[in-house]
Amino acid sequence: MKNIAFYIASRYLLAKKGSTAVTFITWLAVGAMTVAVAAMFVIISVFSGLEDLNKDLISNLHSDLTLKSTSGKTIKNIDNVYKILSSNKEISSFSRVIEEKVYISFNGKGDIAYLRGVDSAYIKVNPINKEIFYGTYPSFKYSNEVLMENSLDNRLSIPVDSSNHYATVFMPKPGTGIINKEEDIYNKRDILVTGVFPGKDQLDSYIISPIELTEELLNLPKKSAYQIVIKLKNPENADAVKQNLLSSLGKNIEIKTKEEENAAFWKMINTEKLFIYLIFALVIFITTFNLAGAIIILQLDKKEQAKSLISLGFPLSHLRMTYFYTGILIVVSGVITGLIMGTALCYFQLYTEFFRANEVLPFPVKIVGKNYLIVALTASLFGITISWFFSKISKEYITKN
């Protein structure tokens, strides 16, 4: 009997209706569901693309794990730390980092910058050398060869890889007492810019230098480090490796994952994604009222047929199931066509980059399997609820004159 209910429901959807209005409202409900599902899928796919874009933007700023000291700026017992890191099979590479604010001057122009001193293994952790669009990465033969962020280099108009043009960095000295000469205020060092890289807002005003330069400017002993950045063989194991290292290194050591280093940033991204999802879920919910209208008009149009079916012994519960299945078929049709349309639009954007955020940046799109599930479940939940609620027709409505 239930198969009969489903058969009748499929005939209601596919066969010619009793009136043009019923046909129009039924396919309007399918079309509205299709557009809403496609729009939600496209927007969620765009946010998935934005997540990857933001990961790329910060890939040269934060490593898989970052190790710092909780009892001062410099890491204590660094030889022991190196030994533990080297023995961990999950770690691919690690590098020492010292980062401080400096003042940089060239040809009468000056600016505040961030000087990040790194060792030669740094590019194995954060491959910033691949971002260079002019010049070369420092050879590390000389401590004063640096890589500079593009906008900082443009503001100061420093020639790149010119042995006749040196900029000067100034590092304030800590301490108290009377200042008798210039050397009491700051340490300074001439630097040669060998290459420039795009900062992408994340590394704005940064200078990448050999770590020996920062050690000299800060009067630190050799093998000093403010932090150690770590690259893992499998970044998905970051939390497990973190706990293992904390138990091995003991107290006075803090380790953060890439997500923890950017906790505020990712919280903002996830909050935006949640609100966009809720907005489009509301759009789909409103769209399902077209479905309610289609079921009600179908009940009105097929009232005489329903009366005949009841007279022939067709159970009322199965008649209700007929209208429920009709609603389900409308929802399924809308969801499937909507996902197909959304996928087509996403592939269109991936291959043509037609829609752009600005002149050089197309809207990023990433097609992810879970997005299909999220959109389909959201639309199905609302559609099934509305179909069930409006299929509850009473026997008195059918039998009364």
C-alpha positions as CSV (number, residue, x, y, z in Angstrom):
1,M,0.0,0.0,0.0
2,K,2.9,2.4,0.8
3,N,4.3,1.7,-2.6
4,I,1.0,2.7,-4.1
5,A,1.2,6.0,-2.1
6,F,4.7,6.6,-3.5
7,Y,3.5,5.8,-7.1
8,I,0.6,8.2,-6.8
9,A,3.0,10.9,-5.4
10,S,5.4,10.4,-8.4
11,R,2.4,10.7,-10.8
12,Y,1.3,13.9,-9.1
13,L,4.9,15.3,-9.6
14,L,5.6,14.1,-13.1
15,A,2.2,13.7,-14.8
16,K,0.1,16.6,-16.1
17,K,-1.8,18.3,-13.3
18,G,-5.5,19.1,-13.2
19,S,-4.7,22.8,-13.6
20,T,-2.0,25.0,-14.9
21,A,-1.7,26.7,-11.5
22,V,-0.9,23.5,-9.8
23,T,1.8,22.6,-12.3
24,F,3.3,26.1,-12.0
25,I,3.3,26.2,-8.2
26,T,4.8,22.7,-8.0
27,W,7.7,23.4,-10.4
28,L,8.1,26.8,-8.8
29,A,8.8,25.0,-5.5
30,V,11.3,22.8,-7.2
31,G,13.0,25.8,-8.9
32,A,13.1,27.8,-5.6
33,M,14.7,24.9,-3.8
34,T,17.2,24.5,-6.6
35,V,18.3,28.1,-6.6
36,A,18.5,28.2,-2.8
37,V,20.6,25.0,-2.6
38,A,22.9,26.1,-5.4
39,A,23.5,29.5,-3.8
40,M,24.3,27.9,-0.4
41,F,26.6,25.4,-2.0
42,V,28.5,28.0,-3.9
43,I,28.9,30.3,-0.9
44,I,30.1,27.5,1.4
45,S,32.5,26.4,-1.4
46,V,33.9,30.0,-1.6
47,F,34.5,30.0,2.2
48,S,36.3,26.6,1.8
49,G,38.5,28.3,-0.8
50,L,39.0,31.3,1.5
51,E,40.2,28.9,4.2
52,D,42.9,27.5,1.9
53,L,43.8,31.0,0.7
54,N,44.2,32.2,4.3
55,K,46.4,29.2,5.1
56,D,48.6,30.1,2.1
57,L,48.8,33.7,3.3
58,I,50.1,32.6,6.8
59,S,52.1,29.6,5.6
60,N,55.3,31.7,5.7
61,L,54.5,33.2,9.1
62,H,53.6,30.2,11.2
63,S,55.0,26.7,11.2
64,D,53.3,23.5,12.2
65,L,54.6,23.9,15.8
66,T,56.3,26.8,17.5
67,L,58.3,26.3,20.6
68,K,58.9,29.2,23.0
69,S,60.2,29.7,26.6
70,T,57.8,30.7,29.4
71,S,60.6,32.0,31.6
72,G,62.1,34.8,29.4
73,K,62.6,35.5,25.8
74,T,65.5,33.1,25.1
75,I,65.1,29.4,25.2
76,K,67.2,27.8,28.0
77,N,69.2,24.5,27.6
78,I,68.9,24.8,23.8
79,D,71.3,21.9,23.2
80,N,69.0,19.6,25.2
81,V,66.0,20.9,23.2
82,Y,67.9,20.2,19.9
83,K,68.7,16.7,21.0
84,I,65.0,15.9,21.8
85,L,63.8,17.5,18.6
86,S,66.3,15.6,16.5
87,S,65.3,12.3,18.0
88,N,61.6,12.7,17.3
89,K,60.7,10.8,14.2
90,E,57.6,12.9,13.5
91,I,59.7,16.0,13.0
92,S,60.9,16.8,9.5
93,S,62.9,20.0,10.1
94,F,63.3,22.7,12.7
95,S,64.9,26.1,12.8
96,R,66.0,28.8,15.4
97,V,64.3,32.2,15.2
98,I,64.9,35.5,16.9
99,E,62.5,38.4,16.1
100,E,62.5,42.0,17.3
101,K,61.4,45.4,16.1
102,V,64.1,47.6,14.6
103,Y,64.5,51.0,13.0
104,I,65.8,50.9,9.4
105,S,67.3,53.9,7.6
106,F,68.4,54.4,4.0
107,N,69.3,57.6,2.2
108,G,67.5,59.9,4.6
109,K,64.4,57.8,4.8
110,G,63.4,55.7,7.9
111,D,60.8,53.2,9.0
112,I,59.9,50.7,11.7
113,A,60.4,47.1,10.7
114,Y,60.4,43.6,12.1
115,L,63.7,41.8,11.9
116,R,63.4,38.1,11.9
117,G,66.7,36.3,12.3
118,V,66.7,32.7,11.0
119,D,69.2,29.9,10.5
120,S,69.9,28.2,7.2
121,A,67.3,25.5,7.9
122,Y,64.4,28.0,8.0
123,I,63.4,27.5,4.4
124,K,62.8,23.8,5.1
125,V,60.2,24.8,7.7
126,N,58.7,27.9,6.0
127,P,59.8,27.9,2.3
128,I,59.7,31.7,1.9
129,N,62.5,31.4,-0.7
130,K,59.8,30.3,-3.1
131,E,57.9,33.6,-2.7
132,I,60.8,35.8,-3.9
133,F,59.9,37.6,-7.1
134,Y,63.0,39.7,-7.4
135,G,66.5,39.0,-6.4
136,T,67.7,35.9,-4.4
137,Y,67.5,34.4,-1.0
138,P,70.5,35.3,1.3
139,S,73.4,33.0,0.9
140,F,74.1,33.0,4.7
141,K,77.8,33.4,3.9
142,Y,77.5,36.9,5.4
143,S,75.4,37.9,8.3
144,N,74.3,41.3,6.8
145,E,72.6,39.8,3.7
146,V,68.8,40.1,4.1
147,L,65.5,39.5,2.4
148,M,63.0,42.3,2.6
149,E,59.3,42.6,2.3
150,N,58.3,44.4,-0.9
151,S,56.2,47.3,0.4
152,L,59.0,48.2,3.0
153,D,61.6,48.1,0.3
154,N,59.5,50.3,-1.9
155,R,58.9,52.9,0.9
156,L,62.6,53.2,1.5
157,S,63.6,52.8,-2.2
158,I,66.5,50.4,-1.4
159,P,68.2,49.0,-4.5
160,V,68.3,45.2,-4.5
161,D,71.5,43.2,-4.6
162,S,73.6,46.4,-5.0
163,S,77.0,46.2,-3.3
164,N,77.1,50.0,-3.4
165,H,73.9,50.7,-1.5
166,Y,73.6,49.6,2.2
167,A,70.7,50.3,4.5
168,T,71.3,50.6,8.3
169,V,69.3,48.9,11.0
170,F,69.2,50.2,14.6
171,M,68.4,48.0,17.6
172,P,67.8,49.9,20.9
173,K,70.0,48.8,23.8
174,P,68.3,47.9,27.1
175,G,69.7,49.4,30.3
176,T,69.7,52.4,32.6
177,G,72.0,55.2,33.4
178,I,73.5,58.2,31.7
179,I,74.0,58.2,27.9
180,N,77.4,59.5,27.0
181,K,77.7,58.5,23.4
182,E,75.7,57.2,20.5
183,E,76.7,53.6,21.1
184,D,75.0,53.7,24.5
185,I,71.6,54.1,22.8
186,Y,71.6,51.4,20.1
187,N,73.5,48.9,18.1
188,K,73.5,49.4,14.4
189,R,74.6,47.4,11.4
190,D,74.7,48.0,7.6
191,I,72.6,45.5,5.6
192,L,72.5,44.5,1.9
193,V,69.1,43.6,0.4
194,T,69.6,40.5,-1.8
195,G,65.9,40.0,-2.7
196,V,62.3,41.0,-2.0
197,F,59.1,39.0,-1.3
198,P,55.4,39.9,-1.1
199,G,54.2,40.3,2.5
200,K,50.5,39.5,1.7
201,D,49.5,41.6,4.8
202,Q,50.8,38.8,7.1
203,L,54.5,39.6,6.8
204,D,54.2,43.4,6.2
205,S,57.4,45.3,7.0
206,Y,59.4,42.2,7.7
207,I,63.1,41.7,7.1
208,I,64.4,38.1,7.0
209,S,68.1,37.9,8.0
210,P,70.7,35.3,9.1
211,I,70.2,34.7,12.9
212,E,73.8,35.9,13.5
213,L,72.7,39.5,12.6
214,T,70.1,39.5,15.4
215,E,72.5,37.9,17.8
216,E,75.0,40.7,17.2
217,L,72.4,43.5,17.4
218,L,71.0,42.1,20.7
219,N,74.3,41.1,22.1
220,L,73.2,37.5,22.5
221,P,75.5,34.5,22.7
222,K,75.7,32.1,19.7
223,K,73.0,29.4,19.4
224,S,70.4,31.7,21.0
225,A,66.8,31.5,20.0
226,Y,63.5,33.2,21.0
227,Q,61.6,30.4,19.4
228,I,62.1,27.2,17.4
229,V,59.8,26.6,14.5
230,I,59.0,23.0,13.6
231,K,57.8,21.3,10.4
232,L,56.2,17.9,10.8
233,K,56.1,15.0,8.4
234,N,52.3,14.8,8.9
235,P,50.8,18.2,10.1
236,E,47.6,16.4,11.1
237,N,49.5,14.9,14.0
238,A,50.4,18.3,15.4
239,D,48.5,17.9,18.7
240,A,49.9,14.5,19.4
241,V,53.5,15.6,18.7
242,K,52.9,18.7,20.8
243,Q,51.9,16.6,23.9
244,N,54.8,14.2,23.3
245,L,57.3,17.1,23.2
246,L,55.9,18.8,26.2
247,S,56.3,15.7,28.3
248,S,59.9,15.3,27.1
249,L,61.0,19.0,27.4
250,G,59.5,19.5,30.9
251,K,58.7,22.9,32.4
252,N,59.4,26.4,31.1
253,I,58.5,25.4,27.5
254,E,55.4,26.4,25.6
255,I,54.4,24.8,22.3
256,K,51.7,26.1,20.0
257,T,50.2,24.7,16.8
258,K,49.6,26.8,13.7
259,E,45.9,27.2,14.7
260,E,46.8,28.2,18.2
261,E,49.2,30.8,17.0
262,N,46.4,32.3,14.9
263,A,43.5,31.6,17.3
264,A,41.9,35.0,16.9
265,F,42.2,34.9,13.1
266,W,40.6,31.5,12.7
267,K,37.9,32.3,15.2
268,M,36.9,35.2,13.0
269,I,36.9,33.1,9.9
270,N,34.8,30.3,11.5
271,T,32.4,32.9,13.0
272,E,31.9,34.4,9.6
273,K,31.3,31.0,8.1
274,L,28.8,30.1,10.8
275,F,26.8,33.3,10.2
276,I,26.8,32.8,6.4
277,Y,25.6,29.2,7.0
278,L,22.8,30.4,9.3
279,I,21.7,33.1,6.8
280,F,21.5,30.6,3.9
281,A,19.8,28.1,6.1
282,L,17.2,30.7,6.8
283,V,16.9,31.4,3.0
284,I,16.2,27.6,2.5
285,F,13.7,27.6,5.3
286,I,11.8,30.5,3.8
287,T,12.0,28.7,0.4
288,T,10.3,25.6,1.8
289,F,7.1,27.6,2.2
290,N,6.8,27.4,-1.6
291,L,6.8,23.6,-0.9
292,A,4.0,24.1,1.6
293,G,2.0,26.0,-1.0
294,A,2.5,23.3,-3.6
295,I,1.2,20.6,-1.2
296,I,-1.8,22.7,-0.2
297,I,-2.8,23.5,-3.7
298,L,-2.3,19.9,-4.8
299,Q,-4.6,18.8,-2.0
300,L,-7.3,21.3,-3.2
301,D,-6.9,20.2,-6.8
302,K,-7.0,16.5,-6.1
303,K,-9.8,16.6,-3.5
304,E,-12.2,14.7,-5.7
305,Q,-9.6,12.0,-6.4
306,A,-8.8,11.8,-2.7
307,K,-12.5,11.3,-1.9
308,S,-12.7,8.5,-4.4
309,L,-9.6,6.8,-3.0
310,I,-11.1,7.0,0.5
311,S,-14.4,5.5,-0.7
312,L,-12.5,2.6,-2.3
313,G,-10.9,1.8,1.1
314,F,-7.6,3.6,0.7
315,P,-6.4,4.4,4.3
316,L,-6.2,8.0,5.3
317,S,-2.7,7.5,6.7
318,H,-1.6,6.4,3.2
319,L,-3.3,9.4,1.6
320,R,-1.3,11.5,4.0
321,M,1.8,9.6,2.9
322,T,1.0,10.4,-0.7
323,Y,1.2,14.1,0.0
324,F,4.3,13.6,2.2
325,Y,6.0,11.7,-0.6
326,T,5.1,14.4,-3.1
327,G,6.8,17.0,-0.9
328,I,9.9,14.7,-0.5
329,L,10.1,14.2,-4.3
330,I,10.0,18.0,-4.7
331,V,12.8,18.4,-2.1
332,V,14.9,15.7,-3.6
333,S,14.5,17.1,-7.1
334,G,15.5,20.6,-5.8
335,V,18.5,19.4,-3.8
336,I,19.9,17.2,-6.6
337,T,19.5,19.9,-9.4
338,G,20.7,22.6,-7.0
339,L,23.9,20.7,-6.1
340,I,24.5,20.0,-9.8
341,M,24.0,23.7,-10.6
342,G,26.2,24.7,-7.7
343,T,28.9,22.3,-8.8
344,A,28.8,23.6,-12.3
345,L,29.1,27.2,-11.2
346,C,32.1,26.3,-8.9
347,Y,33.9,24.5,-11.8
348,F,33.1,27.5,-14.1
349,Q,34.8,29.8,-11.5
350,L,37.8,27.4,-11.1
351,Y,38.5,27.2,-14.8
352,T,37.6,30.7,-15.9
353,E,38.2,32.8,-12.7
354,F,35.4,35.0,-14.1
355,F,34.3,36.5,-10.7
356,R,37.0,38.5,-9.0
357,A,37.4,40.1,-5.6
358,N,39.8,42.7,-7.2
359,E,41.8,43.1,-10.4
360,V,44.3,40.3,-9.6
361,L,42.4,38.0,-7.1
362,P,39.6,35.8,-8.3
363,F,37.2,34.5,-5.7
364,P,38.7,31.3,-4.4
365,V,36.5,28.1,-4.7
366,K,37.1,24.7,-3.3
367,I,34.8,21.7,-3.9
368,V,34.7,19.6,-0.7
369,G,32.6,16.5,-0.1
370,K,31.4,17.6,3.3
371,N,29.8,20.7,1.7
372,Y,27.5,18.5,-0.3
373,L,26.5,16.7,2.9
374,I,25.9,20.0,4.8
375,V,23.8,21.6,2.1
376,A,21.8,18.4,1.4
377,L,21.1,17.7,5.1
378,T,20.0,21.3,5.7
379,A,17.6,21.4,2.8
380,S,16.3,17.9,3.5
381,L,15.7,18.7,7.2
382,F,13.5,21.7,6.4
383,G,11.9,20.1,3.4
384,I,10.9,16.9,5.3
385,T,9.6,18.8,8.2
386,I,7.4,21.1,6.1
387,S,6.2,18.1,4.0
388,W,5.3,16.1,7.1
389,F,3.5,19.0,8.7
390,F,1.4,20.0,5.7
391,S,0.5,16.4,4.7
392,K,-1.6,16.0,7.8
393,I,-4.9,16.3,6.1
394,S,-8.1,15.5,8.0
395,K,-10.8,13.0,6.8
396,E,-13.5,15.6,7.5
397,Y,-11.9,18.0,5.0
398,I,-12.1,15.3,2.3
399,T,-15.6,13.9,2.9
400,K,-17.5,17.1,3.6
401,N,-19.5,18.7,0.8
